[in-house]
Amino acid sequence: MVAEDNEINAEIIEELLDIEEATCEIVENGELAVERFSKEEPGSFDAVLMDIQMPVMNGYGAARAIRALERQDAKLIPIIAMTANAFAEDVKDAMDAGMDAHIAKPVDMELLKQTLSLYLR
């Protein structure tokens, strides 16, 4: 699943994933990400790629809400921050929110592939 409120960014990440023969479902904000994750059967998503600055609920809040769900997969699913905010403090904030990794935008597809392969073993 990809949580991204910017339509162009969502299209770009969807296209990049498609090139790698991966599929994704796009949601427009953190609240929708939590809602969608909680409605799906465990194992429906391999990972969550999470923008940070989104309306309604930001990526930090969404990551915390997913981790707080009473489902085993909510504790284990890789949540990867994808944001233009790439300072050390931003990385720390993502980790503190329960995310597993942080990737700066614009997304380096090789880094994303490496990160996903690390967490999807």
C-alpha positions as CSV (number, residue, x, y, z in Angstrom):
1,M,0.0,0.0,0.0
2,V,1.2,3.5,-0.7
3,A,-0.1,6.4,1.4
4,E,0.5,9.6,-0.7
5,D,-1.7,12.7,-1.0
6,N,0.1,14.2,-4.0
7,E,-1.5,12.7,-7.2
8,I,1.6,13.1,-9.3
9,N,3.9,11.5,-6.7
10,A,1.4,8.7,-6.3
11,E,1.4,8.1,-10.1
12,I,5.2,8.1,-10.2
13,I,5.6,5.6,-7.4
14,E,2.9,3.4,-8.9
15,E,4.7,3.5,-12.2
16,L,8.1,2.8,-10.6
17,L,6.6,-0.2,-8.8
18,D,4.9,-1.4,-11.9
19,I,8.2,-1.4,-13.8
20,E,9.5,-3.7,-11.0
21,E,6.4,-5.9,-11.5
22,A,5.0,-4.9,-8.1
23,T,1.5,-3.7,-7.5
24,C,0.2,-1.2,-5.0
25,E,-3.0,0.3,-3.7
26,I,-2.9,4.1,-3.3
27,V,-4.7,5.9,-0.5
28,E,-4.7,9.7,-0.1
29,N,-4.0,10.2,3.6
30,G,-3.0,8.5,6.8
31,E,-6.5,7.9,8.0
32,L,-7.4,6.0,4.9
33,A,-4.2,4.0,5.2
34,V,-5.1,2.9,8.7
35,E,-8.7,2.2,7.6
36,R,-7.7,0.2,4.6
37,F,-5.0,-1.8,6.4
38,S,-7.5,-2.7,9.3
39,K,-10.2,-3.9,6.8
40,E,-7.9,-6.2,4.9
41,E,-7.1,-9.8,5.8
42,P,-3.6,-10.2,7.4
43,G,-1.0,-10.7,4.7
44,S,-2.9,-8.6,2.1
45,F,-0.2,-6.0,2.0
46,D,3.6,-6.8,2.0
47,A,4.6,-3.3,3.1
48,V,3.3,0.3,3.6
49,L,5.1,3.1,1.8
50,M,4.1,6.2,3.8
51,D,4.3,9.8,3.0
52,I,4.7,12.0,6.1
53,Q,3.0,15.3,5.3
54,M,-0.6,14.4,4.4
55,P,-4.0,15.9,5.3
56,V,-6.4,14.4,7.8
57,M,-3.7,12.2,9.4
58,N,0.0,12.5,8.8
59,G,2.3,9.6,8.2
60,Y,3.6,9.5,11.8
61,G,0.1,9.3,13.2
62,A,-0.9,6.6,10.7
63,A,2.2,4.5,11.5
64,R,1.4,4.7,15.2
65,A,-2.2,3.8,14.6
66,I,-1.3,0.8,12.4
67,R,1.2,-0.4,15.0
68,A,-1.5,-0.1,17.7
69,L,-4.0,-2.3,15.9
70,E,-4.8,-5.6,17.7
71,R,-3.4,-7.7,14.9
72,Q,-0.1,-9.5,14.7
73,D,0.6,-8.3,11.2
74,A,0.2,-4.7,12.4
75,K,3.3,-5.1,14.5
76,L,5.3,-6.8,11.7
77,I,4.4,-5.1,8.4
78,P,7.3,-3.0,7.1
79,I,6.3,0.7,7.1
80,I,8.7,2.8,5.1
81,A,8.6,6.6,5.3
82,M,8.9,8.3,1.9
83,T,9.3,12.1,2.4
84,A,11.2,15.1,1.2
85,N,12.2,15.7,4.8
86,A,15.5,14.0,5.0
87,F,17.3,15.5,8.1
88,A,18.5,13.2,10.9
89,E,15.6,14.5,13.0
90,D,13.1,13.4,10.4
91,V,14.6,9.9,10.3
92,K,14.4,9.7,14.1
93,D,10.8,10.9,14.1
94,A,9.9,8.2,11.6
95,M,11.6,5.5,13.7
96,D,9.9,6.9,16.9
97,A,6.5,6.6,15.1
98,G,7.1,2.9,14.5
99,M,8.4,3.0,11.0
100,D,11.1,0.6,9.9
101,A,12.9,2.8,7.3
102,H,13.1,6.2,5.8
103,I,13.6,7.0,2.1
104,A,14.0,10.6,0.9
105,K,12.1,11.9,-2.1
106,P,12.6,12.0,-4.9
107,V,12.6,8.2,-4.5
108,D,15.7,6.3,-5.6
109,M,14.2,3.1,-6.9
110,E,17.4,1.1,-6.2
111,L,17.4,2.2,-2.6
112,L,13.6,1.4,-2.3
113,K,14.3,-2.1,-3.8
114,Q,17.1,-2.7,-1.4
115,T,15.1,-1.5,1.5
116,L,12.1,-3.6,0.6
117,S,14.2,-6.7,0.1
118,L,15.7,-6.2,3.5
119,Y,12.3,-6.1,5.2
120,L,10.4,-8.6,3.0
121,R,12.7,-11.6,3.6
